[in-house]
């Protein structure tokens, strides 16, 4: 089955700096890679996703890159703000599966 | 408008006393999932339905059961809750929206406390 590793487990940045979270996956058949943001006590919310036929996708301050050869994908947040503080989960879905495999999560703290 | 609804949002039960958590959706999605999430961990899939087809994860304890009487509703039954079952329980759906067939939409969760 799919295995997703995520690093770092915690990340502290100053407001205005960039944050990068990296994930690797094991199943070369995986073709969909969402990123979820989860604030304390709330549901995971999809913030951006990418499919395997695309190398990069951007939505305002958030971007995701995918390297299929190396089987890794990354989340980039620019100009971080205190409201970006949350736990971020990467995930992967193999093409024929119905199930998400989550990474272990990254706790991002944006300090003033 | 709420798309995936979970009730109750907070549930307190006693050790060994059966409890049922409910999930409903207005998206008409054919796939519904139940996850267990403990503090500082990723959501852990318990089982999912593809239409009426039930798919149990190999490591889901027998103590956890599920029902899906129709497309809109799905229930999680915990037959004899133990202290280790205290967690956030998340329901999610996935459907056939054009261009969004892979996206899972999560409900707000039910936080279960076991006394």
Interface residues (C-beta under 8 A of the other chain):
Chain A: X32 X34 X36 X41 X42 X43 X44 X45 X46 X49 X51 X87 X89 X93 X98 X99 X100 X102 X103 X104 X105 X107
Chain B: X31 X33 X40 X41 X42 X43 X45 X48 X50 X55 X90 X94 X102 X103 X104 X105 X106 X107 X108 X109 X111
